[in-house]
Amino acid sequence: MIEGKIWVEHLNLYYGRKHALIDINLKMKEHLITALIGPSGCGKSTFLKCLNRMNDLVANTRIEGKILLDGENIYDKRVDTTLLRKKVGMVFQQPNPFPMSIYDNIAYGPRLHGVKNREELNRRVEEALKGAAIYDEVKDHMKKSAFSLSGGQQQRLCIARALAVEPEVLLMDEPTSALDPVSTLKIENLMKRLKKNYTVVVVTHNMQQAARVADDTAFFLAGEVVEFGSADQIFCRPLDKRTEQYITGRFG
């Protein structure tokens, strides 16, 4: 039986007076891919950032409700956000490698969390690069700048950087929107492999992509979750007319 890894209960988020997320209730299961779909500005990325408290960095933000990770409320005042973000990694829309070598990009996180032993760093770097399906492409060029890589390679490098701190959850905010079709396919295949070891939550505007990679799907509209269920149910047998209209391209 697949249990919930992340439970979201009555989540509301306000930017000043703007009610950006409205009474969100979701359960994201361990070792599955949950896709968040919906038109631009509907709250998908805002919700994703709630899952590792990135919205804490935004001024005038107020959050109500609970997000439980393995049964613990991540918004409890006692939670160390640095440790939380180690457990819940994030990959952004645009590849954002650091201005340093390929090796140092991957070793950066472990070093930040106190790993100093060279053998352990080497192990973390190699495993992360293998986990992101880019090791064979860069193993002989570790000292080269990360900026020497193609866009698709840079995105996989950023995924490897997130994996190097050994998270349990991987958040991905439109990870293929800036990539060509070949690189997009590589990232999609990678996501399917990653769910064996991680719980993956991905924001995507690409309906075909969501249908290809997701196990579960949540449809967001105007800050609310209109419908949540298995990808098969959402894309083949939607229960809400608005879901059907969106996935068939009538709006959005």
N, C-alpha and C positions, 0 to 999 in steps of 0.2 A: 504493500500500500504506500502510495506517494503522499508524504505529509507536506503541510505548508511550511515553507522556509520563512516567508515574509507574510505577516498578517497586517492588513491596513484596516483600521476601525474608525469610522466617522471622522476622516481626515478633512479638515478645512484649512485653507491657506488664504491669507489676506496680504496684498501689497498695499499698505495704507488703507484706503477705503474700498479698494477693488477686491472683490471676493473671487479669487482666481481658481481655487479648487473647492468644490462643493460636495461635502458629505461622501467622500470616497471610501468604499468598502471593497477590498480585494484580498484574495489569498493567492500568493505566488508559490508554486510547488518546487521542491528541491529537485535539482538535476533535470529541469525542463526549461524550455525557452518560452518566456511570456512576451508577446509583442504588444506594444501600445500604438494604436492607430487613431487617426482622426485628422481633420483639417488643421492648417496652420493656426496657431494662437488658441488651440482648444485646451491646453494645459498638460500635454504629454511630457514635454521636457521639464516643466515645472514639477510635475509629479515625480519624474525620475530623480531629480535633484533632491527631493525630500528623502529618498531612500538612503542617502549617505550624508544628509544634512548640509548639502552644498548651499541651500537657501539661507543658511545661517549667515552667509557672507553678504546677503542682499539687505540693504537698509529698509527699514519700515515694514519688515516681514513679520507676520504673526501666524502661528500654527496652532491649531486645536486638534484633538483626537490623538490616536496612538498608531505607531508603526512598531510592530513586534518582530524582532529578528531572533529566531530560535527562542521565542517566548519572552524576550526582554525588550522593554520599550526603549527604542533608541533615543527618544526625546526626554528620557529621565535626566535630571540635572547631574547625576553622578557619571553619566556616560562620557568617556574620553573620545572626542571626535577624531583625534588622530588615529587611535586604535580602531575606531569604527570604519574610517576610510581605508584602513589596511584590510579590514575584513570585507568591505564592500567597495571594490575598485570601480573605476569609471573610464570609459573611452569616449572621446568627444567626436563631434561631427567632422571637424577638420583635423587631419593628422598634426600633432603638435610635439614633435621630437624636441628634446633639449639641444642647445648648441654645444654639443660635446660628441665624443665618439659613440659608436654603436654599443660598445661594451659598457661605457660609463652611463649611457641612457638606462640600460637594464639594471646595472648595479646601484643606481642612485637610490632607489627605494629601500632595498635591503640595508645599504649603508646608513640611511636615515634612521632606520629602526634598529641600529646597533650591530649589524653584521660586519665584522672587521676581518675575519679569517679569510685569507685569499682562496683557499680550497673551497670553502663554503660559498663564497661569492661566485667563483667559477661554476660551481654546480648550479647555483640559482640562475645565473645568466644562461647557461646552456639549456637547462630544463625549460626556462621561460621561452627562449627562442624556439625550441622544439615544440613547445605547447602552442605557440602562435604560428607554427608551420613556416618559419622563415630561417631556421638555423642553417640549412644547407646552402642558402643563398648568401649568407653573411659570415659564415664561420672562418673564412680566410681573410676577412676584411674588418676585423673587430676594432681596429684602431682608426678606421676611416670615420669621417664625420657622418652623423645620421642624415644630414641634409644631402648626402651623395646618393641616397636611395630614391627610388621612384615613389610616387604618391601612394600606390597600393602597398609597397614595401614599408613605407613610413607608418601607415596605419597598422600593419601587422606588428611593426616594432613597438608602437604604442600599446597594442594589446599585450605584447610580451612584457613591456614595462609594468603594466598593471598586474600581470601574473607573477612577476618576480617577488612580490611581497606575500605571495601565497594566500590570496583572498578566498572567500567562500562564495561570494556573489560578484557577478560582473555586469555592470550597467553599461549600455551602449546607446549613445544618442546619435541616431542616423549615421552609423559608422561607414556607410558606403555611398552617401549622397554626393561626395566629391570625387568618386572613383569611376574609372572606365568599367565596361561590362566584364572584362576578364578579371580585373582585380575584385570587382563586386562578387563574382562567383567564388573566388578564393576565400573571401571573408565569410560568405554564407556557408560554405563547406566547413570552414573553421568553426563557426558558431555551433554547428551540429556536433562536431567533435568535442568542443569545450563543455557541452552540457553533461558529459559523462563525469566530469569532475567539479563543475561549477553550476550554480543557479544563474541563468542568464535572463536579463530583462532588457529588451531592445525597443527603442523608438524608431519607427519607420514611416515614411510617407508612401512607400512602394507597396501597393496591395499584393502584387505578385510575390514580392519578397516575403512579406508576412505569411502568405499562404504556403510558401515553400519551406520556411524554417521554423515557424512557431508551433508549439504544442498547444498553448492557450493564447487567447487574444482578448484585449480590452479595447473597446471603441469609446473614445473620448469625444465629447462635443460640448462646447461652451463651459468647460470646467467641470463637467459631470461625466461619470461613466454611464453611458447609455446601455451597454450590454457587455457581458463578460462570459466567456465560455471556451470550449475547445475550438481550435482554429477551424476544424472541420465543420462544427456547428455554425460558427460565425460566418464563414464564407459560403457555406452551402445551404444552411437552413437558419438564417437570422430570424430572431423572434420579433425584433423591433423594426418598424418600417423605415426609420431613419438610418439604421445600420444597412439595410438593403439598398437604400438610395445612395449611401456613401460608397459602398464597395462596388456598386455598379456604375459609379462615375457621374451621378446626377447632380452632385454638388461636391465642393471641397477642392 
